[in-house]
Amino acid sequence: MDENENYDQLQNEPVIDIRNPGHRAALFKRIRLDHSLEITEDYIELISDLIETTGEARAVDLASNLGVSKPTVNATIQRLQKDGYVDSKPYRSIFLTSKGKDLAEWSRARHKIVLEFLHSAGVPPNVAEADAEGIEHHVSQATLDAFETATQILKEEKLLSKN
């Protein structure tokens, strides 16, 4: 069997092969890690948005925007503080550290890539926004790159079809 035939055979094998538990475990480990980072990314992105639009991020605003209780927000903010993403003092606004600002910027960029792809693919805006909110946390860099390429192609095709 030459190298091309071997490659083709690998391309046709299922991604999750029941006979390869190590590979399957690695995939599920990545998914669990993505889930654990999802809340962090949502909070950081919202804190950044609130600071940008209102000048401050308060726990009460986070609770309202996320649909969670203030004690839940307080516990999460304490964890984000311990992890180096935010600075906060009791009864004061919440501020992003440079690490938090970097994560907010990356999260916002990733969200935009996914959202633009979904819009270009013809997904209705309200559905695209909701779907992008979930997809953005579970997408690899390779997939983001593919989304960007596909978005460009779809945009070019739409321009050509108009002319």
Protein Blocks (a to p, Z undefined) as FASTA:
>chain_A
ZZklmmmmmmmpcfbafklmmlmmmmmmmmmmmmmmmmmmmmmmmmmmmmmmnopacfkl
mmmmnopafklmmmmmmmmmmnopaccdehiacdddfklmmmmmmmmmmmmmmmmmmmmn
opafklmmmmmmmmmmmccfklmmmmmmmmmmmmmmmmmmmZZ
